[in-house]
Amino acid sequence: MTIQIPRGTQDILPGEVEKWQWIEETAKKICQLYQYQEIRTPIFEQTELFQRGVGDTTDIVQKEMYSFQDRGGRDLTLRPEGTAAIVRSFTENKMFGLPNQPVKLYYLGPMFRYERPQSGRYRQFVQFGVEALGSMDPAIDAEVIALAMEFYRSLGLKRLKLVINSLGDRESRKAHRNALIQHFQPRINDFCSDCQERLEKNPLRILDCKKDREHELMASAPSILDFLNDDSSTYFKQVQHYLNAMNIEFVVDPTLVRGLDYYNHTAFEIMSEAEGFGAITTLCGGGRYNGLVKEMGGPDTPGIGFALSIERLIQALEAEAVPMENNKQMNAYIIALGEKAKDYSVALLQNLRRDGLSVERDYMDRKLKAQFKAAERLGAQYAVIIGDDELSSGVATVKNLVTGEQKEMALENLKEGLLD
């Protein structure tokens, strides 16, 4: 019986993985420009972390987590998202006491959710995200959004739409919550069982329901913007002011709520408007989560961040026909003809590699013509031909595979010649 890859996962093979490497390097460069430092947390955490951090009423906790008990009987979960783990690490390692505040972090790694696999969505997927903890300045909200937009644009995406909203502070959310209950309660039996359960626990989540999104009560639901108190309204206006100052276009959408319980104040999504991208257009989502650090046992610390899927990013790049860089540039392919030349080529390759050159040789005992074809397939700039006669005279024939130019070169000067 042949063992196959688990459903909802993928192998990223050579030829494709270079796209991922290019995207990952771009993410790291952008974060360096914005002074966000990398953090790496475990792939599995205590299940309680996500129950408390993500929220009991979310689809992630109720339906999508990969949870298990280890041999010691501890309840563990493969991480379904990044923020809860970052907040746990921030609290546990007392990063709130660091001299440089806010603490600006980024992460890049696999997440796991049990959901129906579809185009661009996997059960194991890779997220890039940033978190800024410690500041209640609306300018940091604008900076986080700007970082996400700049990342996409630096990769070549143009058909982007930024949507923002405010979920308000605790007081504003409470007033909005009561209005939502009054709005939905008379006809709550029209809605799915999940929405019926959410009515009392977290009615805001009803607005995020995929099953009942076309119900008439959705369109007429009370807007959070009508319930913002003065502080929340001022804060949201200031975020918009900073985005305008950076010439970042956006649309205010009062129905945008995001799918996690910890969000408050600023919420945002970045969408692809590329033709043929698909029905689900969201590329990136994020927002502010004041109170989450305190929920995790730390001091009352504000925070904001975003996360995006690399898989969906690649889809968006393909939809806009953006060329993705291929970094497989190879300096030279060594063609050794004769036993002495083959023996010599083994040490030659190692020495050239130690000198920082990317080189390869034949290991399949191919004929000369086949070795030239292999060199071209691998993208070598030069082919270096060494036979027993050339070896005895201390020279090699070097052919530029781009221009076709061919010349002899002393073996002792080979490194310098291949770098010209």
C-alpha positions in Angstrom: 0.0 0.0 0.0 1.4 3.4 -1.0 1.3 6.0 1.8 0.0 9.4 0.5 0.2 12.9 1.9 -2.5 13.8 4.5 -5.6 15.5 3.2 -5.3 19.3 3.3 -1.5 19.4 3.2 0.9 19.9 0.3 4.5 19.1 -0.7 6.3 22.3 -1.8 8.8 20.9 -4.4 12.0 22.3 -5.9 11.0 24.7 -8.6 8.0 25.9 -6.4 9.8 26.4 -3.1 11.9 29.2 -4.6 8.8 31.3 -4.8 8.3 30.8 -1.0 11.9 31.7 -0.3 11.5 34.9 -2.3 8.4 35.8 -0.3 9.9 34.9 3.0 13.0 37.0 2.3 10.9 39.9 1.3 8.9 39.6 4.5 12.0 39.7 6.6 13.4 42.7 4.7 10.2 44.7 5.2 10.1 43.8 8.9 13.7 45.0 9.3 12.8 48.3 7.7 9.9 48.8 10.2 12.1 47.5 13.1 10.0 44.3 13.8 12.1 41.5 15.2 11.5 37.8 14.6 10.0 35.5 17.3 9.6 31.7 17.1 7.2 29.9 19.3 6.4 26.2 19.6 4.2 24.5 17.0 2.0 23.1 19.8 0.8 24.8 23.0 -1.5 24.0 25.9 -5.1 23.8 24.6 -6.2 26.3 27.2 -4.1 29.0 25.6 -6.3 29.0 22.5 -9.5 28.5 24.4 -8.8 31.6 26.4 -6.9 33.6 23.8 -8.9 32.9 20.6 -12.3 32.5 22.3 -14.7 29.7 23.1 -17.3 31.0 20.7 -15.0 31.0 17.6 -15.1 28.4 14.9 -11.4 27.8 15.4 -11.9 26.6 19.0 -15.2 24.9 18.5 -14.5 23.1 15.2 -11.0 23.5 13.8 -8.3 22.8 16.4 -6.0 19.8 16.2 -6.0 18.8 19.9 -4.5 15.8 21.6 -3.2 14.4 24.9 0.4 13.6 25.2 1.7 10.6 27.2 1.6 12.6 30.4 -2.1 13.3 29.9 -1.6 17.0 29.1 -4.0 18.6 26.7 -2.1 20.1 23.8 -3.1 21.8 20.5 -1.2 22.4 17.2 -1.3 26.2 16.9 -4.2 27.4 14.8 -3.0 31.0 14.8 -0.1 33.1 16.0 -1.3 35.9 18.2 -2.2 33.9 21.3 1.2 32.2 21.3 3.0 35.5 20.9 1.1 37.0 23.8 1.8 34.0 25.9 5.5 34.4 25.2 5.4 38.1 25.7 3.9 37.6 29.2 5.9 34.5 30.2 9.3 36.1 29.2 8.3 39.5 30.8 8.9 41.4 27.5 6.7 44.1 28.9 9.7 45.1 31.0 12.0 45.6 28.1 13.4 49.1 27.7 12.4 49.4 24.1 8.6 49.8 23.9 6.4 49.0 22.1 7.7 45.4 21.5 7.5 44.9 17.8 7.6 41.2 16.6 7.0 39.1 13.5 6.6 35.4 12.9 6.6 33.1 9.9 5.6 29.5 10.2 3.0 26.7 9.9 -0.5 26.8 11.5 -3.0 24.0 11.6 -6.8 24.0 11.3 -9.2 21.2 10.6 -11.5 22.7 7.9 -12.6 21.7 4.5 -9.7 22.0 2.1 -10.3 24.3 -0.9 -8.4 26.4 -3.3 -5.7 28.3 -1.3 -6.9 26.9 2.0 -5.1 24.0 3.7 -5.2 22.2 7.0 -1.5 23.0 7.4 -0.8 26.4 6.1 1.9 29.1 6.6 1.2 32.4 8.1 3.3 35.6 8.2 2.2 38.0 10.9 3.3 40.9 13.0 2.4 42.0 16.6 3.1 45.4 18.3 2.5 45.3 22.0 2.7 48.1 24.5 1.4 51.2 22.7 -2.1 52.7 22.6 -1.0 55.3 20.0 -3.3 55.1 16.9 -0.2 55.8 14.8 1.0 52.2 15.6 -2.3 50.9 14.2 -1.6 52.8 11.0 2.0 51.5 10.9 0.9 47.9 11.2 -1.6 48.4 8.3 1.1 50.2 6.3 3.6 47.4 6.8 1.1 44.9 5.4 0.3 47.0 2.4 3.9 47.7 1.7 4.8 44.0 1.9 2.2 43.2 -0.8 3.2 46.1 -3.0 6.9 45.3 -2.7 6.0 41.8 -4.1 4.3 43.5 -7.1 0.6 43.3 -6.2 -1.5 46.2 -7.4 -5.2 45.1 -7.2 -5.6 45.6 -3.4 -8.4 46.9 -1.3 -8.0 47.9 2.3 -11.1 47.8 4.5 -11.2 49.1 8.0 -13.6 49.4 10.9 -13.7 50.1 14.6 -15.1 47.6 17.1 -14.9 50.2 19.9 -13.8 49.9 23.5 -15.5 47.8 26.2 -18.3 50.3 26.8 -19.0 50.8 23.1 -19.1 47.0 22.5 -21.5 46.5 25.4 -24.0 49.0 24.0 -23.6 47.5 20.5 -24.0 43.9 21.9 -27.3 44.8 23.6 -28.6 46.4 20.3 -27.6 43.2 18.3 -29.4 40.9 20.8 -32.5 43.0 20.5 -32.2 43.0 16.7 -31.7 39.3 16.1 -33.6 37.7 19.1 -37.1 37.9 17.6 -36.0 35.8 14.5 -33.1 34.0 15.9 -34.7 30.6 15.0 -34.2 31.6 11.3 -30.5 31.3 11.8 -28.1 28.4 12.0 -27.5 26.6 15.3 -24.1 28.3 15.7 -25.7 31.8 15.5 -28.4 30.8 17.9 -25.7 29.8 20.4 -23.7 33.0 19.7 -26.7 35.3 20.4 -26.0 35.5 24.2 -22.3 34.6 24.2 -21.1 36.9 21.4 -23.7 38.3 19.1 -21.1 40.2 17.1 -20.0 36.8 15.7 -23.4 36.4 14.0 -22.3 39.2 11.6 -19.4 37.0 10.6 -21.5 33.9 9.8 -21.0 32.4 6.4 -24.2 30.4 6.3 -26.6 33.2 7.0 -24.8 36.1 5.4 -27.7 36.7 2.9 -30.4 36.9 5.6 -32.2 40.2 5.5 -31.5 41.0 9.2 -27.8 41.0 8.4 -28.1 44.1 6.1 -30.2 46.0 8.7 -28.1 45.0 11.8 -27.1 47.9 14.0 -23.7 49.4 13.0 -21.0 49.5 15.6 -20.1 53.0 14.3 -23.4 54.3 15.8 -22.4 53.1 19.2 -18.9 54.3 19.5 -18.3 56.6 22.5 -16.3 59.8 22.2 -13.0 58.1 23.0 -13.5 55.3 20.5 -14.7 57.6 17.8 -11.8 59.9 18.3 -9.3 57.0 18.2 -10.8 55.7 14.9 -10.7 59.1 13.3 -7.0 59.4 14.2 -6.2 56.1 12.7 -7.9 57.2 9.4 -6.0 60.6 9.6 -2.6 58.7 9.8 -3.6 56.4 6.9 -4.5 59.5 4.8 -1.2 61.1 5.8 0.6 58.1 4.3 -1.5 58.2 1.2 -2.9 54.7 1.9 -6.4 54.4 0.4 -9.1 52.6 2.5 -12.8 52.0 2.8 -14.7 52.0 6.1 -17.0 49.0 6.4 -19.1 48.9 9.6 -19.9 45.2 9.0 -16.3 44.1 9.3 -15.9 42.3 12.6 -13.1 39.7 12.2 -13.5 36.1 13.4 -11.7 36.2 16.8 -13.1 37.2 20.2 -10.1 39.3 21.3 -10.4 42.2 18.8 -11.4 45.7 19.8 -11.0 49.2 18.4 -9.3 49.0 14.9 -10.1 46.0 12.7 -9.0 45.7 9.1 -8.7 43.4 6.1 -6.8 43.6 2.8 -8.5 42.0 -0.2 -7.5 41.1 -3.7 -9.5 42.6 -6.5 -7.7 40.7 -9.2 -9.9 39.2 -11.9 -10.4 35.5 -11.4 -8.9 35.4 -7.9 -12.0 33.7 -6.4 -15.0 34.2 -4.3 -13.1 34.5 -1.0 -11.0 37.7 -1.6 -9.5 38.3 1.8 -5.7 38.1 1.8 -4.9 39.5 5.3 -6.7 40.4 8.5 -5.8 42.0 11.7 -6.7 44.4 14.4 -6.2 45.7 18.0 -6.6 43.3 21.0 -6.3 45.4 24.1 -6.9 43.2 27.1 -5.6 40.0 25.7 -2.3 40.2 27.6 -4.2 40.7 30.8 -6.4 37.7 30.0 -3.2 35.6 29.6 -2.0 36.6 33.1 0.2 39.6 32.2 -0.2 43.3 32.9 -2.9 45.3 31.1 -1.0 45.9 27.8 -2.5 47.1 24.5 -1.6 45.3 21.2 -2.3 45.2 17.5 -1.2 42.9 14.7 -2.1 41.0 11.5 -1.7 37.7 9.9 -1.7 36.6 6.3 -1.5 33.3 4.4 1.4 32.7 2.1 -0.7 30.2 0.1 -3.3 32.8 -0.7 -0.6 35.4 -1.4 0.9 33.1 -4.1 -2.6 32.7 -5.6 -3.0 36.5 -5.7 0.4 36.9 -7.3 -0.6 34.3 -9.9 -3.9 36.0 -10.5 -2.1 39.3 -11.3 0.5 37.4 -13.3 3.3 38.8 -11.2 6.6 37.2 -12.1 8.0 35.4 -9.0 11.8 35.5 -8.7 13.8 32.4 -9.2 17.0 32.5 -7.2 18.5 29.3 -8.7 21.5 31.2 -10.3 24.4 28.8 -10.6 27.9 30.0 -11.4 29.2 27.0 -13.2 28.7 23.4 -14.2 31.9 21.3 -14.2 32.2 18.8 -17.1 35.0 16.3 -16.4 36.1 14.1 -19.3 38.4 11.2 -18.3 39.1 9.5 -15.0 41.8 11.8 -13.8 39.6 14.8 -14.6 36.7 13.3 -12.7 38.9 12.7 -9.7 40.2 16.3 -9.9 36.7 17.7 -10.2 35.6 16.4 -6.8 38.2 18.5 -5.0 37.6 21.4 -7.4 33.9 21.6 -6.6 34.5 21.6 -2.9 37.1 24.3 -3.1 34.9 26.5 -5.4 32.0 26.0 -3.0 34.2 27.0 0.0 35.0 30.2 -2.0 31.3 31.0 -2.2 30.5 29.8 -5.8 27.5 27.7 -6.7 28.7 24.9 -8.8 27.7 21.4 -9.8 29.1 18.4 -11.7 27.7 15.2 -13.4 27.1 12.2 -11.2 25.3 10.1 -13.8 28.2 9.3 -16.2 26.5 11.3 -19.0 28.0 12.0 -22.4 29.3 15.4 -23.2 26.2 16.7 -25.0 23.9 15.5 -22.1 26.1 17.3 -19.6 25.8 20.5 -21.5 22.0 20.1 -21.5 22.1 19.5 -17.7 24.1 22.7 -17.2 21.5 24.7 -19.2 18.6 23.1 -17.2 20.2 24.1 -14.0 20.7 27.7 -15.1 24.5 27.6 -15.0 26.2 30.7 -16.3 29.3 28.9 -17.3 30.3 25.3 -18.4 33.8 24.4 -17.3 35.2 21.6 -19.4 38.2 19.7 -18.0 39.7 16.7 -19.8 42.9 14.7 -18.9 44.9 16.8 -21.5 43.6 20.1 -20.0 44.4 18.9 -16.6 48.0 18.1 -17.4 48.4 21.6 -18.9 46.7 23.3 -16.0 43.9 24.9 -18.1 40.1 24.5 -18.6 37.8 25.4 -21.4 35.2 27.8 -20.1 32.0 28.5 -22.1 29.6 31.3 -21.3 26.2 29.6 -21.7 24.5 33.0 -22.0 26.6 34.5 -24.7 28.2 31.4 -26.2 31.7 32.9 -25.8 34.4 30.3 -25.1 37.9 30.7 -23.9 40.7 28.9 -22.1 41.4 29.7 -18.4 44.1 28.6 -16.0 42.8 26.3 -13.3 44.5 28.4 -10.6 42.5 31.5 -11.8 39.2 29.7 -12.2 37.5 31.3 -9.2 38.2 34.8 -10.3 37.3 34.0 -13.9 33.9 32.6 -12.9 33.1 35.7 -10.8 33.8 38.1 -13.7 
